[in-house]
Amino acid sequence: MNVSPRRPLFSRKPQSNIYRMFLWVLMLLGGIWMLQQINKGEIKPLFQATPLPTRSVESYVQEGQASFSAGNVAAAITAYKEAAVLDPNNVEILSKLARIQTYSSAFLITNNEKKARLQEALDSANKAVGLAPEDSNVRAIRAFVLDWNANSNFNTNQEVQDYLFQAEQDALQALQLDSSNTLALAYYAEILIDQQKWNQAELQMQQALQHADANQMDVYRINAYLLETLGQYNLAISEYEKAIALEPNFTFLYLRIGANYRRLAFEIQNPEAARPIYDKSLEYFDKAVDINKQIGVNDPGPHLSIARTYSQLGEFFAAARNVQKALEYEPTNADIYGQLGVIYFRSRNYEGSIYSFECAIRGCSGLDSCLGRGLDKCYPDLGFNEVDVQGLEISANTIVYYYTYGSVLAALSRQRDNKCDKATQIFDEVMTELNTNPDDYTDGRETIVSIVQAGEEICDSLARGDTPISSVPTETGDVMSDSTATPTP
C-alpha cells in the first residue's frame, strides 16, 4: 500500500521566489536614488523647517512710504533700500529713496552727518538718472538733491557753485522733458532762491503753484522757504501749515514754523509783547518733541531748537536743560557739547563751560564726558554712562567753540592757576584758520580777532607778573542762531 510522506511541521527547505527578489532589487535601487537626490538638494528631508516667504518689492515700498508719512525717516530709508536691493533697476524706487535721504539730512545735527547723508542721496539719484536719463521726474529729483548738497557749511564756495550749476542744468532738462512737471518747477524755484535770484524764483514759484497738486508737500514747503527768505515770516508760516496738513508727522516742518515765530519775536522791541510770540515758537517745537515720542524717534533737533529760543530769551537754565536732553540722545555728539558750552558761557557759568568746550574741540572720555554734560559724575543706573567723544576740527562752523573756549581759559587764568598755555595754543589755531581760509570769515573776522587779542592781552599781563586785565571773557554772541531749512550760498 502506498503511504503519502509526512509534511514537515517544523522546518521547510528554502525556496527561491523570483518576484520577491525583483521587488527587493527595486527597493534597493530606489533607496540609492533617493539618497543621491537628498545629497543634491532635490529632495528635502522630512521635518525640515519651512523657509520664510520672501517679501515683495511693493511691501517694502508701502512700508517706506508709511514710515515717511509717520515721520520715521530712518525706517523709511531702510525700507526703500530693501526694495532697491530686490529691484535694483526700478528708477521710481531709487528716486523716492534719494528724496527721503535728502529730507532726512534736515534731522541730523553735525555737518559731517549731513554731508554723508546727502552724498548717499546723490548716489541714489545718480543711479536713477543712469537708468532713465530722459525721465523728467528723475531729473527733477536729482536737481533737488544737488541743490541741498550745495551747502556752504561743509563745502567750499567753488563746490557750492558747482553743485548749484549742476542742479540748475538738471532742473532745466526736467522742464524740457515735461514743462508742466510741478516738482521740477518747484525745485527749480528752490535752486534760484539759493542762487539769490529772487525775482526769477518768485516767477518760477508762481508757475509751480498754478500746476500744483493739492497733495504735493514739496511745493508748499518751497513756497514757504521763498517767503521766509524774503522776510515774509507770517506768510511763510501759513505755507508751512499747508505742508503740515499733508505730512502731519514731519517734524522738520514744525521746526521751521517755530523758527519763523522766533524770528518774528526777535524783531519786537517790547519784551512783554514779544513773549507770546516766543511762546508760540516753543509750542511748535514741543509738538515736534511729542511726535518723536509717539513714533519712538530720539531726535535731538527739537530740543536744540527749544534751547535756542530760551537762550534768545535769556533763560539759560531752561536752555541748558534742553541741550542736556539732546545729549541724552546723542552723548557722543561733540557739536552738542559745544552748544552747551556756549550756553554756560552766556549764563556766566565759565567754569562749567570748560568741560563742555574741552569735549567739543579736543574730545573727552570717562568721567570728563559726564562733566561735559553738566553732571557732577556719571550715573550708569540712570543711563548717564561714560562715553568717548571725538573733538571737532576747527572750521567756519566750529571756530566759535575754539575762540570762546580760549577766551574763558584766558579770563580764568591766575598766577597760581595759569591756563594761558592752553589758551594761547587755541588762539594760534584760530588765527591760522582765519589766515588759511579768509573767504569763510569775510563778515565776522574783525570780531573774532578782537576776542583773540583780548585774551592774548590777559595772558601777556600774567606773563609780566601783572594783575589780569579782566576776569570776564569777551562776549562772543549767540552761536545758537536759526539755520535755514535748506542750504544757502
C-alpha positions in Angstrom: 0.0 0.0 0.0 1.2 3.4 -0.8 1.5 5.9 2.2 1.9 9.6 1.5 5.1 11.2 3.0 4.5 13.2 6.1 4.6 17.1 5.7 7.3 18.8 7.6 5.8 20.6 10.5 8.8 22.5 12.0 11.1 23.1 9.0 10.9 23.8 5.4 13.5 23.7 2.7 14.4 27.2 1.4 12.7 28.1 -1.9 13.6 30.9 -4.3 10.9 33.4 -5.4 11.9 35.4 -8.4 9.2 38.0 -8.0 10.2 38.7 -4.4 13.9 39.1 -5.4 12.9 41.5 -8.1 11.0 43.6 -5.6 14.0 43.8 -3.3 16.3 44.9 -6.1 13.8 47.7 -7.0 13.6 48.9 -3.4 17.4 48.9 -3.1 17.9 50.9 -6.3 15.1 53.3 -5.2 16.8 53.9 -1.8 20.1 54.7 -3.5 18.4 57.1 -5.9 16.7 58.9 -3.0 20.0 59.3 -1.1 21.5 60.9 -4.2 18.6 63.3 -4.7 18.8 64.3 -1.0 22.5 65.0 -1.3 21.9 67.1 -4.4 19.2 69.0 -2.6 16.4 67.9 -5.0 14.6 66.2 -2.2 14.3 67.9 1.3 14.5 65.7 4.4 11.3 65.3 6.4 10.6 67.7 9.3 12.9 70.3 8.0 11.9 73.9 8.9 9.8 75.6 6.2 11.6 78.6 4.7 10.1 82.1 5.3 8.4 83.6 2.3 10.3 86.4 0.5 8.8 89.8 0.9 7.7 91.6 -2.3 9.1 94.9 -3.5 5.7 96.5 -3.2 5.5 95.7 0.5 8.8 97.4 1.2 7.7 100.4 -0.8 4.5 100.7 1.1 6.4 100.3 4.4 8.8 103.1 3.3 6.0 105.5 2.4 4.1 104.7 5.6 7.3 105.3 7.7 8.0 108.6 5.9 4.4 109.8 6.5 4.8 108.8 10.1 7.9 110.9 10.4 10.2 108.0 10.9 12.6 108.8 8.1 15.3 106.3 9.3 12.8 103.4 8.9 11.7 104.8 5.6 15.2 104.8 4.2 15.8 101.2 5.4 12.6 100.0 3.7 13.4 101.7 0.4 16.9 100.3 0.4 15.5 96.8 0.8 13.2 97.5 -2.1 16.1 98.7 -4.2 18.0 95.5 -3.4 15.1 93.4 -4.7 14.5 95.6 -7.8 17.8 97.5 -8.5 16.6 98.8 -11.8 13.4 100.5 -10.6 14.1 104.2 -11.1 11.0 105.2 -9.1 12.2 103.4 -6.0 15.7 105.0 -6.4 14.2 108.5 -6.9 12.0 108.2 -3.8 14.9 106.9 -1.8 17.0 109.9 -2.9 14.3 112.3 -2.0 13.8 110.8 1.5 17.6 110.6 2.1 17.8 114.3 1.3 15.0 115.3 3.6 16.4 113.2 6.4 19.6 115.3 6.4 17.4 118.1 8.0 17.1 115.9 11.1 20.8 115.5 11.5 23.0 117.7 13.7 26.6 117.7 12.7 27.8 118.8 9.3 29.7 115.5 8.8 26.4 113.6 9.2 24.5 115.9 6.9 27.2 115.7 4.2 27.4 111.9 4.4 23.6 111.5 4.1 23.4 114.0 1.2 26.1 112.1 -0.6 24.1 108.9 -0.2 21.1 110.7 -1.6 23.2 111.8 -4.6 24.4 108.3 -5.2 20.8 107.1 -5.3 19.8 109.9 -7.7 22.8 109.2 -10.0 21.8 105.6 -10.2 18.2 106.6 -11.2 19.4 109.1 -13.8 21.8 106.4 -15.2 18.9 104.1 -15.7 16.4 106.7 -17.1 18.2 109.8 -18.3 15.1 111.0 -20.2 12.7 110.8 -17.3 11.6 114.3 -16.2 10.8 113.2 -12.6 14.2 111.5 -12.2 16.0 114.6 -13.4 13.9 116.8 -11.1 14.7 114.7 -8.0 18.4 114.9 -8.8 18.2 118.6 -9.2 16.7 118.8 -5.7 19.4 116.5 -4.3 22.2 118.6 -5.9 20.7 121.8 -4.5 20.7 120.5 -0.9 24.3 119.3 -1.4 25.2 123.0 -2.2 25.7 123.7 1.4 28.4 126.2 2.4 28.6 124.7 5.9 30.6 121.8 4.6 31.7 122.7 1.0 33.9 125.4 -0.4 32.4 128.3 -2.2 33.5 126.8 -5.5 32.0 123.4 -4.7 28.7 125.2 -3.7 28.6 126.9 -7.1 29.4 123.7 -8.9 26.5 121.9 -7.2 24.1 124.7 -7.9 25.1 124.8 -11.6 24.6 121.0 -11.9 21.3 121.3 -10.1 20.1 124.1 -12.5 21.1 122.0 -15.5 19.1 119.0 -14.3 16.1 121.2 -13.4 16.1 122.8 -16.9 16.4 119.4 -18.6 13.5 118.1 -16.5 11.4 121.0 -17.7 12.4 120.4 -21.3 11.2 116.9 -21.0 7.9 118.0 -19.3 7.2 121.7 -19.0 4.3 121.1 -16.7 6.2 118.9 -14.2 5.2 120.6 -10.9 8.1 119.2 -8.9 10.6 120.3 -11.5 9.1 123.8 -11.4 9.2 123.9 -7.6 12.7 122.5 -7.3 14.0 125.0 -9.9 12.5 127.8 -7.8 14.4 126.5 -4.8 17.6 126.5 -6.8 17.0 130.1 -7.9 16.5 131.1 -4.2 19.8 129.6 -3.3 21.4 131.4 -6.2 19.9 134.6 -4.8 17.8 135.2 -7.9 14.8 136.3 -6.0 12.7 137.7 -8.9 13.2 134.6 -11.1 12.4 132.4 -8.1 9.1 134.1 -7.5 8.1 133.8 -11.2 9.0 130.1 -11.2 7.1 129.5 -7.9 4.0 131.1 -9.4 4.1 128.6 -12.2 4.6 125.7 -9.8 1.6 126.8 -7.8 -0.6 127.0 -10.9 0.3 123.4 -11.7 0.4 122.2 -8.1 -1.4 119.1 -7.0 -3.1 119.6 -3.7 -1.2 116.7 -2.3 2.4 117.9 -3.1 4.0 118.9 0.2 7.2 119.9 -1.6 5.5 122.8 -3.4 4.2 124.4 -0.2 7.5 123.8 1.6 9.5 125.6 -1.1 7.0 128.4 -1.3 7.3 128.8 2.5 11.1 128.8 2.1 10.9 131.6 -0.5 8.7 133.7 1.7 10.9 133.1 4.7 13.9 134.1 2.7 12.2 137.3 1.7 11.4 138.1 5.3 7.7 137.5 5.0 7.6 135.3 8.1 3.8 135.3 8.7 3.1 134.2 5.1 5.9 131.6 5.4 4.2 130.1 8.5 0.9 129.9 6.6 2.6 127.9 3.8 4.4 125.6 6.2 1.0 124.9 7.8 -0.3 123.7 4.4 2.7 121.4 4.1 2.0 120.1 7.6 -1.6 119.3 6.7 -0.2 116.9 4.1 2.6 115.5 6.3 1.4 116.0 9.9 4.2 113.9 11.4 7.1 115.6 9.5 8.8 117.3 12.5 11.1 119.3 10.3 8.2 121.5 9.2 7.3 122.2 12.8 10.8 123.3 13.5 10.7 125.8 10.6 7.4 127.3 11.8 8.9 127.6 15.3 12.0 129.3 13.9 9.8 131.8 12.0 7.8 132.7 15.1 11.1 133.2 17.0 12.3 135.5 14.2 9.1 137.5 14.5 9.5 137.8 18.2 13.1 138.8 17.9 12.1 141.9 15.9 9.6 143.1 18.6 11.4 145.6 20.8 9.0 145.3 23.7 9.8 142.1 25.7 6.3 141.8 27.1 4.8 142.0 23.6 7.4 139.6 22.2 6.8 136.9 24.9 3.5 135.5 23.4 5.3 135.1 20.1 8.2 133.3 21.7 5.7 131.0 23.4 4.1 130.2 20.0 7.6 129.3 18.8 8.1 126.9 21.8 4.6 125.4 21.2 5.6 124.2 17.7 8.9 122.9 19.0 7.0 121.0 21.7 4.8 119.5 19.0 7.9 118.1 17.3 9.0 116.6 20.6 5.6 115.0 21.1 5.6 113.5 17.6 9.0 112.0 18.1 7.9 110.4 21.4 4.8 108.9 19.7 6.8 107.3 16.9 9.8 106.4 19.1 12.4 108.6 17.5 15.2 110.0 19.6 15.8 113.2 17.7 17.8 115.9 19.5 16.8 118.6 16.9 13.6 119.9 18.6 15.3 120.2 22.0 18.1 122.2 20.4 15.5 124.5 18.8 13.9 124.9 22.2 17.3 125.7 23.7 17.9 128.4 21.1 14.6 130.1 21.9 15.2 130.1 25.7 18.8 131.3 25.0 17.4 134.2 23.0 15.0 135.0 25.9 18.0 134.9 28.3 16.6 131.9 30.2 19.8 129.9 30.2 18.8 127.3 32.8 16.0 126.1 30.6 18.2 126.4 27.5 20.9 124.3 29.1 18.4 121.7 30.3 17.2 121.1 26.7 20.7 120.8 25.4 21.4 118.2 28.1 18.3 116.4 26.9 19.7 116.4 23.4 22.9 114.9 24.8 20.9 112.1 26.3 20.0 111.1 22.8 23.5 111.6 21.3 26.0 111.6 24.1 29.0 111.3 21.7 28.0 114.3 19.5 30.8 116.9 20.0 28.8 119.7 18.4 26.1 119.5 21.1 28.8 119.7 23.8 29.9 122.9 22.1 26.4 124.4 22.1 26.1 123.6 25.8 29.4 125.3 26.4 28.2 128.5 24.7 25.0 128.5 26.9 27.1 128.1 30.0 29.3 130.9 28.8 26.4 133.2 28.2 24.9 132.4 31.6 28.4 133.3 33.0 29.0 129.7 34.2 32.5 129.9 32.9 33.9 127.1 35.0 31.2 124.7 33.8 31.8 125.7 30.2 35.4 124.5 30.3 34.4 120.8 30.5 31.9 121.2 27.6 34.2 123.1 25.4 37.0 120.6 26.1 34.8 117.7 24.9 33.7 119.7 21.9 37.1 120.7 20.5 39.6 118.2 22.0 37.4 115.3 22.8 36.9 113.6 26.1 36.2 110.2 27.7 35.4 108.6 31.0 34.3 110.9 33.8 35.2 114.0 31.7 32.4 113.1 29.3 29.9 113.3 32.1 31.3 116.5 33.4 31.0 117.9 29.9 27.3 117.1 30.0 26.9 119.3 33.1 26.8 116.4 35.6 28.9 116.1 38.7 29.7 112.5 37.9 28.4 109.6 35.8 25.2 107.8 36.8 25.1 104.4 35.0 21.9 103.4 36.8 20.1 106.4 35.2 21.6 105.9 31.8 24.4 108.5 32.1 27.4 106.4 31.2 31.0 107.2 30.4 31.4 107.7 26.6 34.2 108.5 24.2 33.7 111.9 22.4 35.8 112.8 19.4 36.6 116.5 19.1 35.7 118.8 16.2 38.3 120.1 13.8 38.4 123.8 13.5 36.2 125.2 10.7 33.8 128.1 10.0 31.1 126.1 11.8 33.2 125.2 14.9 35.5 128.2 15.3 33.1 129.8 17.8 33.8 127.0 20.2 37.5 127.5 19.8 37.8 131.2 20.4 35.1 131.2 23.2 37.0 128.4 25.0 40.3 130.3 24.6 38.6 133.4 25.9 37.3 131.5 29.0 40.7 129.9 29.7 42.5 133.3 29.5 39.9 135.1 31.7 40.1 132.5 34.4 43.9 132.3 34.5 45.7 133.4 37.6 49.3 133.2 38.7 48.6 130.1 40.8 46.3 128.6 38.2 47.6 129.7 34.8 45.6 128.3 31.9 47.3 130.5 29.3 49.4 127.8 27.7 46.3 126.1 26.5 44.5 129.4 25.7 47.5 130.6 23.6 47.6 127.3 21.6 43.9 127.7 20.9 44.3 131.3 19.8 47.1 130.3 17.5 44.8 127.7 15.9 42.1 130.3 15.4 44.4 132.8 13.7 45.8 130.1 11.5 42.3 129.2 10.4 41.4 132.8 9.7 44.5 133.3 7.6 44.2 129.9 5.8 40.6 130.3 4.8 39.9 134.1 4.7 36.9 133.8 2.4 35.0 131.9 5.1 35.2 134.8 7.5 34.5 137.9 5.5 31.8 139.1 7.9 33.0 138.0 11.4 36.8 138.2 11.1 37.2 141.5 12.9 35.1 140.4 15.9 37.0 137.1 16.2 40.3 138.9 16.0 39.3 141.3 18.7 38.3 138.5 21.0 41.6 136.7 20.4 43.6 139.9 21.1 41.7 140.5 24.4 42.6 137.0 25.5 46.2 137.4 24.5 46.4 140.7 26.4 45.3 138.9 29.6 47.9 136.2 29.1 50.6 138.8 28.3 49.8 140.6 31.6 50.1 137.4 33.5 53.4 136.6 31.9 54.7 140.0 33.0 53.5 139.3 36.6 50.8 141.9 36.4 47.3 141.6 37.7 45.0 140.3 34.9 43.3 143.0 32.8 39.9 141.4 33.0 38.3 138.4 34.7 35.3 138.4 32.4 35.6 136.8 28.9 34.7 138.9 25.9 31.1 138.3 24.8 31.1 136.1 21.7 27.5 136.4 20.6 24.8 133.7 20.3 26.0 130.7 18.3 22.6 129.2 18.6 21.1 131.1 15.8 18.4 129.9 13.3 19.5 127.8 10.4 17.6 127.9 7.2 15.5 125.0 6.1 17.7 124.4 3.0 21.3 125.3 2.1 22.0 128.9 1.1 25.2 130.1 -0.6 
